[in-house]
Amino acid sequence: MKKKKEKWASAGVAACCLLCLLPSCAKQTEVAKGEDFVYCINGEGTGLFKVACDISQGSPDKEAEEALEKMASPSEDIEYMPAIPEDVKVRSLKVEHDIAYIDFNKKYNQIPAIEEKLVRAAVVQTLVRLEGINGVWITVEEETLKNESGKVLGVLNGDDFAESTGSSPSAYEQTTLTLFFANEAGDRLVRQQMDVRYNTNVSREKLIVEKLMGGPKKSGAYPALNPSAALLSVTVKEGICYVNFDSEFQNSVYDVRPEVTVYSLVNSLIEGTNAGSVQIMVNGEKNVSYQESVDLSQPLVRDLSLEEEKETES
């Protein structure tokens, strides 16, 4: 599992597996640092509950399958209940390009709305902890999951469920981002300062990409990224920011030069994170070019030559 620093000895593994088949695992307060755990639902049905249990080391598919099985295991502990209801079954599971694709049976659609959000949060929060999984795509009988307003939920990660794990007002902070948008002609970059209040559970790199996709808040600058593109994942590792979009990223909805779109993203991420370069991917693939114009096969470094000299006022 990801973020897991140690494995139990074989005797401990056997003991935990036995416990997972019985009253299962430890209370949330007993989940020690470095221990494996899955998320279940607390006894009041109001939030998530950490349940300690070992996940056997293996491929992302195997670890995800085992985690889901443990999340569905009956509980005799009144402090929590299984995250996955008894009638809800996993029809298929596969992991591709760091995304876990889970298809549930039709019983999933019968979960009450409030409970469903907790189920979804538990599934996503558990799986993104596994090595090789950065997002989760849920379908029901091969139909993409949608929210109450009919919008496709798409790829979900831990940032989407901060409130389910007990975020408080103190988890929010104010910061100022330096973002690069397009100018009116779409041929240059415009630097703009944006004050934002954000949940500290959301990574800074994800915050930057989301604000870029949302467009500028002040005059003199214009959006450069397709707002309909799905951000599949964004992480910073060893000085490189990896940004993974779905194929909609390739479809430009604005009259903007391809270089301006790409470096709107690259310059903003390097300006606002500790990354020194940005690797842009489309559906997990690096060997692509943006609109057959900008090569994305290698990490890109900041290019300020595209920036207009005049800075937009905040």
KAURNOR-V259107 format. One record per residue. N is the residue number from 0. BURIAL is I if it has 16 or more other C-alpha atoms within 10 Angstrom, else O. Layout:
BEGIN
n->N burial->BURIAL
n->N burial->BURIAL
END
This chain:
BEGIN
n->0 burial->I
n->1 burial->O
n->2 burial->O
n->3 burial->O
n->4 burial->O
n->5 burial->O
n->6 burial->I
n->7 burial->O
n->8 burial->O
n->9 burial->O
n->10 burial->O
n->11 burial->O
n->12 burial->I
n->13 burial->O
n->14 burial->O
n->15 burial->I
n->16 burial->I
n->17 burial->O
n->18 burial->I
n->19 burial->I
n->20 burial->O
n->21 burial->O
n->22 burial->O
n->23 burial->I
n->24 burial->I
n->25 burial->I
n->26 burial->O
n->27 burial->I
n->28 burial->O
n->29 burial->O
n->30 burial->I
n->31 burial->O
n->32 burial->O
n->33 burial->O
n->34 burial->I
n->35 burial->I
n->36 burial->I
n->37 burial->I
n->38 burial->I
n->39 burial->I
n->40 burial->I
n->41 burial->I
n->42 burial->O
n->43 burial->O
n->44 burial->I
n->45 burial->O
n->46 burial->I
n->47 burial->I
n->48 burial->I
n->49 burial->I
n->50 burial->I
n->51 burial->I
n->52 burial->I
n->53 burial->I
n->54 burial->I
n->55 burial->O
n->56 burial->O
n->57 burial->O
n->58 burial->O
n->59 burial->I
n->60 burial->I
n->61 burial->O
n->62 burial->I
n->63 burial->I
n->64 burial->I
n->65 burial->O
n->66 burial->I
n->67 burial->I
n->68 burial->O
n->69 burial->I
n->70 burial->I
n->71 burial->I
n->72 burial->I
n->73 burial->I
n->74 burial->I
n->75 burial->O
n->76 burial->O
n->77 burial->O
n->78 burial->O
n->79 burial->I
n->80 burial->I
n->81 burial->I
n->82 burial->I
n->83 burial->I
n->84 burial->I
n->85 burial->O
n->86 burial->O
n->87 burial->I
n->88 burial->I
n->89 burial->I
n->90 burial->O
n->91 burial->O
n->92 burial->O
n->93 burial->O
n->94 burial->I
n->95 burial->O
n->96 burial->I
n->97 burial->I
n->98 burial->I
n->99 burial->I
n->100 burial->I
n->101 burial->I
n->102 burial->I
n->103 burial->I
n->104 burial->I
n->105 burial->I
n->106 burial->O
n->107 burial->I
n->108 burial->O
n->109 burial->O
n->110 burial->I
n->111 burial->O
n->112 burial->O
n->113 burial->O
n->114 burial->I
n->115 burial->I
n->116 burial->I
n->117 burial->I
n->118 burial->I
n->119 burial->I
n->120 burial->I
n->121 burial->I
n->122 burial->I
n->123 burial->I
n->124 burial->I
n->125 burial->I
n->126 burial->I
n->127 burial->I
n->128 burial->I
n->129 burial->I
n->130 burial->I
n->131 burial->I
n->132 burial->I
n->133 burial->I
n->134 burial->I
n->135 burial->I
n->136 burial->I
n->137 burial->I
n->138 burial->I
n->139 burial->I
n->140 burial->I
n->141 burial->O
n->142 burial->O
n->143 burial->O
n->144 burial->I
n->145 burial->O
n->146 burial->O
n->147 burial->O
n->148 burial->O
n->149 burial->O
n->150 burial->O
n->151 burial->O
n->152 burial->O
n->153 burial->I
n->154 burial->I
n->155 burial->I
n->156 burial->I
n->157 burial->I
n->158 burial->I
n->159 burial->O
n->160 burial->I
n->161 burial->I
n->162 burial->O
n->163 burial->I
n->164 burial->I
n->165 burial->O
n->166 burial->O
n->167 burial->O
n->168 burial->O
n->169 burial->O
n->170 burial->O
n->171 burial->O
n->172 burial->O
n->173 burial->O
n->174 burial->O
n->175 burial->O
n->176 burial->I
n->177 burial->I
n->178 burial->I
n->179 burial->I
n->180 burial->I
n->181 burial->I
n->182 burial->I
n->183 burial->O
n->184 burial->O
n->185 burial->I
n->186 burial->I
n->187 burial->I
n->188 burial->I
n->189 burial->I
n->190 burial->I
n->191 burial->I
n->192 burial->I
n->193 burial->I
n->194 burial->O
n->195 burial->O
n->196 burial->O
n->197 burial->O
n->198 burial->I
n->199 burial->I
n->200 burial->O
n->201 burial->I
n->202 burial->O
n->203 burial->I
n->204 burial->I
n->205 burial->I
n->206 burial->I
n->207 burial->I
n->208 burial->I
n->209 burial->O
n->210 burial->I
n->211 burial->I
n->212 burial->I
n->213 burial->O
n->214 burial->I
n->215 burial->I
n->216 burial->O
n->217 burial->O
n->218 burial->O
n->219 burial->I
n->220 burial->I
n->221 burial->I
n->222 burial->I
n->223 burial->I
n->224 burial->I
n->225 burial->I
n->226 burial->I
n->227 burial->O
n->228 burial->I
n->229 burial->I
n->230 burial->I
n->231 burial->I
n->232 burial->I
n->233 burial->I
n->234 burial->I
n->235 burial->I
n->236 burial->O
n->237 burial->O
n->238 burial->O
n->239 burial->I
n->240 burial->I
n->241 burial->I
n->242 burial->I
n->243 burial->I
n->244 burial->I
n->245 burial->I
n->246 burial->O
n->247 burial->O
n->248 burial->I
n->249 burial->I
n->250 burial->O
n->251 burial->I
n->252 burial->O
n->253 burial->O
n->254 burial->O
n->255 burial->I
n->256 burial->I
n->257 burial->I
n->258 burial->I
n->259 burial->I
n->260 burial->I
n->261 burial->I
n->262 burial->I
n->263 burial->I
n->264 burial->I
n->265 burial->I
n->266 burial->I
n->267 burial->I
n->268 burial->I
n->269 burial->I
n->270 burial->I
n->271 burial->I
n->272 burial->I
n->273 burial->I
n->274 burial->I
n->275 burial->I
n->276 burial->I
n->277 burial->I
n->278 burial->I
n->279 burial->I
n->280 burial->I
n->281 burial->I
n->282 burial->I
n->283 burial->I
n->284 burial->O
n->285 burial->I
n->286 burial->O
n->287 burial->I
n->288 burial->I
n->289 burial->I
n->290 burial->O
n->291 burial->O
n->292 burial->O
n->293 burial->O
n->294 burial->I
n->295 burial->I
n->296 burial->O
n->297 burial->O
n->298 burial->I
n->299 burial->I
n->300 burial->I
n->301 burial->I
n->302 burial->O
n->303 burial->O
n->304 burial->O
n->305 burial->I
n->306 burial->I
n->307 burial->O
n->308 burial->O
n->309 burial->O
n->310 burial->O
n->311 burial->O
n->312 burial->O
n->313 burial->O
END
